[in-house]
């Protein structure tokens, strides 16, 4: 009897607890679980993620050697050495010029190389003051002619007094010279030497063929160079 009484007492206590509406532990307000805090990244790592470091450009990519070579090639192409202004070549002077072969000409060692007014033949001429009388020497091949050296100044003075063109009228010694020509004056008894300016007998003519080009070289006269009927006048 005692055992049954004890069971009933225990049962009654359990029922009394049930009637008293005691809150079961499961109905208690659960505490809100705090959201798991994300693990804070290190400041250095965060900065590196926020501002990624630019990748270093390799030197070869920044300034390739080929570009440098291309620039130097472009510069050399832009200003090639051959583009320098060439110095203008001086025009070749004709043989009849007194300085055609350089230096002071008109001597036996360095004679003038001239052509006759008509352009038909070439000859040499020079002054020789050692001769008696001083002479203007003309060499045509192996033939040598001589005229009084003073003929240059005398002819210049005559042409200045004449004041106009005068025909040359060249002729051999054995042929007569036309009146009013340079050739006629060069053998006239009225000229400053009183006759022939030619000094070698038999070769005293052709004064108007060989002397006028010398006058031209010395810039004492202007001489025409047509095939024939040429004239001259003083400068």
C-alpha positions as CSV (number, residue, x, y, z in Angstrom):
1,X,0.0,0.0,0.0
2,X,2.8,2.3,0.8
3,X,4.4,1.8,-2.7
4,X,1.2,2.6,-4.6
5,X,0.7,5.7,-2.5
6,X,4.1,6.9,-3.4
7,X,3.5,6.5,-7.1
8,X,0.2,8.3,-6.9
9,X,1.9,11.2,-5.0
10,X,4.6,11.4,-7.7
11,X,2.0,11.3,-10.5
12,X,0.0,14.1,-8.7
13,X,3.1,16.3,-8.6
14,X,3.7,15.9,-12.3
15,X,0.2,16.7,-13.1
16,X,0.2,19.7,-10.8
17,X,3.3,21.0,-12.8
18,X,1.4,20.4,-15.9
19,X,-1.6,22.4,-14.8
20,X,0.5,25.3,-13.6
21,X,1.5,25.8,-17.3
22,X,5.1,26.0,-16.6
23,X,7.1,27.1,-19.7
24,X,9.0,24.4,-21.1
25,X,12.6,25.1,-21.7
26,X,12.0,24.7,-25.4
27,X,9.5,27.6,-25.4
28,X,11.9,30.1,-23.9
29,X,12.9,32.9,-26.3
30,X,15.9,31.8,-28.0
31,X,18.8,34.2,-27.9
32,X,19.4,35.5,-31.4
33,X,22.6,34.2,-32.7
34,X,24.9,37.0,-33.7
35,X,25.9,36.8,-37.3
36,X,29.4,35.5,-37.5
37,X,31.7,38.4,-38.1
38,X,33.7,38.0,-41.1
39,X,37.3,37.7,-40.4
40,X,38.8,41.1,-40.9
41,X,41.4,41.1,-43.6
42,X,44.7,42.6,-42.8
43,X,44.9,46.3,-43.7
44,X,47.8,45.7,-46.0
45,X,45.8,43.0,-47.9
46,X,42.7,45.2,-48.0
47,X,44.7,48.1,-49.5
48,X,46.2,45.8,-52.0
49,X,42.7,44.6,-53.1
50,X,41.3,48.2,-53.2
51,X,44.2,49.6,-55.3
52,X,45.9,46.8,-57.1
53,X,49.5,47.6,-57.8
54,X,50.1,48.1,-61.5
55,X,52.2,45.5,-63.0
56,X,55.6,46.7,-63.8
57,X,56.1,47.1,-67.5
58,X,59.2,45.4,-68.7
59,X,61.9,47.7,-70.0
60,X,61.9,46.0,-73.3
61,X,58.1,46.7,-73.7
62,X,58.4,50.4,-72.6
63,X,61.2,51.4,-75.0
64,X,62.0,48.6,-77.3
65,X,65.4,48.8,-78.9
66,X,63.8,48.3,-82.3
67,X,61.9,51.6,-81.8
68,X,65.2,53.4,-80.9
69,X,66.8,52.0,-84.0
70,X,63.8,53.0,-86.1
71,X,64.0,56.6,-84.8
72,X,67.7,56.7,-85.5
73,X,67.1,55.3,-89.0
74,X,64.3,57.9,-89.5
75,X,66.6,60.7,-88.5
76,X,69.3,59.5,-90.8
77,X,66.8,59.3,-93.6
78,X,65.5,62.8,-92.8
79,X,68.9,64.3,-92.9
80,X,71.1,62.1,-95.0
81,X,74.8,63.2,-95.3
82,X,74.4,63.2,-99.1
83,X,71.7,65.9,-98.8
84,X,74.4,68.5,-98.0
85,X,74.3,71.3,-100.5
86,X,76.9,70.6,-103.0
87,X,79.2,73.4,-103.8
88,X,78.5,74.8,-107.3
89,X,81.2,73.9,-109.8
90,X,82.7,76.9,-111.5
91,X,82.0,77.0,-115.1
92,X,84.9,76.1,-117.3
93,X,86.5,79.1,-118.9
94,X,87.1,79.1,-122.6
95,X,90.6,78.6,-123.8
96,X,90.7,82.2,-125.0
97,X,90.5,83.4,-121.4
98,X,93.8,84.7,-120.0
99,X,93.3,82.6,-116.9
100,X,92.2,79.4,-118.7
101,X,95.1,77.5,-117.3
102,X,95.6,79.4,-114.1
103,X,98.1,81.9,-112.9
104,X,99.5,84.9,-115.0
105,X,99.6,83.9,-118.6
106,X,101.1,85.5,-121.7
107,X,104.7,84.4,-121.1
108,X,106.8,82.1,-123.2
109,X,106.5,79.4,-120.5
110,X,102.7,79.9,-120.1
111,X,101.3,81.4,-123.3
112,X,97.7,82.3,-124.0
113,X,95.9,79.7,-126.0
114,X,93.6,81.6,-128.4
115,X,91.4,81.1,-131.4
116,X,91.1,83.3,-134.5
117,X,88.0,85.6,-134.6
118,X,86.3,83.3,-137.2
119,X,87.1,80.3,-135.0
120,X,89.0,78.6,-137.8
121,X,92.3,77.8,-136.0
122,X,93.9,77.8,-132.6
123,X,97.2,79.4,-131.7
124,X,99.5,80.5,-128.9
125,X,100.6,84.1,-128.1
126,X,102.8,85.7,-125.4
127,X,104.8,88.8,-124.7
128,X,108.6,88.7,-124.8
129,X,110.2,91.9,-123.7
130,X,113.7,90.4,-123.9
131,X,113.6,90.5,-127.7
132,X,114.9,93.5,-129.6
133,X,112.6,95.1,-130.2
134,X,110.2,93.7,-127.6
135,X,107.6,91.6,-129.4
136,X,104.2,90.0,-129.2
137,X,105.1,86.5,-130.4
138,X,102.5,84.3,-132.1
139,X,103.0,80.5,-132.7
140,X,100.8,78.7,-135.2
141,X,101.9,75.1,-135.2
142,X,105.7,75.3,-135.9
143,X,105.4,78.8,-137.5
144,X,106.4,81.8,-135.4
145,X,105.3,85.4,-136.1
146,X,106.3,88.5,-134.3
147,X,104.7,92.0,-134.0
148,X,105.9,95.1,-132.2
149,X,104.8,94.7,-128.6
150,X,103.7,98.3,-128.6
151,X,101.0,97.4,-131.1
152,X,98.6,96.5,-128.2
153,X,98.6,100.1,-126.8
154,X,98.9,101.8,-130.2
155,X,95.9,99.8,-131.6
156,X,93.8,100.6,-128.5
157,X,94.5,104.3,-128.8
158,X,93.6,104.3,-132.5
159,X,90.3,102.5,-131.9
160,X,89.4,104.9,-129.1
161,X,90.0,107.8,-131.5
162,X,88.0,106.0,-134.2
163,X,85.1,105.7,-131.7
164,X,83.2,103.0,-133.6
165,X,83.5,99.5,-135.0
166,X,86.3,98.9,-137.5
167,X,86.5,95.9,-139.9
168,X,89.4,93.6,-139.3
169,X,90.3,92.9,-143.0
170,X,93.0,90.3,-142.3
171,X,95.4,89.6,-145.2
172,X,98.7,88.0,-145.9
173,X,101.8,90.3,-146.4
174,X,101.8,89.6,-150.1
175,X,98.1,90.8,-150.5
176,X,96.9,94.3,-150.3
177,X,94.7,95.3,-147.2
178,X,91.3,96.9,-147.7
179,X,91.2,100.6,-146.8
180,X,89.7,101.5,-143.5
181,X,90.5,98.1,-141.9
182,X,92.7,97.2,-138.9
183,X,95.0,95.3,-141.3
184,X,95.5,98.4,-143.4
185,X,96.3,100.5,-140.4
186,X,98.9,97.9,-139.2
187,X,101.0,98.5,-142.4
188,X,100.3,102.1,-143.0
189,X,103.2,104.6,-143.0
190,X,101.0,106.9,-141.0
191,X,100.8,104.6,-137.9
192,X,103.0,105.3,-134.8
193,X,105.8,103.0,-136.1
194,X,105.6,104.4,-139.7
195,X,104.9,101.1,-141.4
196,X,104.7,97.4,-140.7
197,X,104.0,96.2,-137.1
198,X,105.1,92.7,-138.3
199,X,108.8,92.1,-137.7
200,X,109.6,88.9,-139.7
201,X,109.8,89.6,-143.4
202,X,107.4,87.4,-145.4
203,X,105.2,86.9,-142.2
204,X,104.4,90.5,-141.5
205,X,100.7,90.2,-142.5
206,X,97.7,88.7,-140.7
207,X,97.9,91.3,-138.0
208,X,94.1,91.6,-137.9
209,X,93.8,87.8,-137.4
210,X,96.2,87.2,-134.5
211,X,96.4,90.6,-132.5
212,X,92.6,91.3,-131.9
213,X,92.1,88.1,-129.8
214,X,95.0,89.2,-127.5
215,X,93.3,92.6,-127.2
216,X,90.1,90.8,-126.2
217,X,91.9,88.8,-123.5
218,X,93.4,91.9,-122.0
219,X,89.9,93.5,-122.0
220,X,91.1,96.3,-124.3
221,X,88.7,95.7,-127.1
222,X,85.5,93.9,-128.1
223,X,85.9,91.5,-131.0
224,X,83.2,89.8,-133.1
225,X,83.5,86.1,-133.7
226,X,81.3,85.5,-136.8
227,X,82.5,83.2,-139.6
228,X,83.6,86.2,-141.6
229,X,83.6,90.0,-141.9
230,X,84.3,90.5,-138.2
231,X,84.9,93.9,-136.6
232,X,86.4,95.2,-133.3
233,X,86.1,98.4,-131.2
234,X,87.9,99.7,-128.1
235,X,86.6,99.2,-124.6
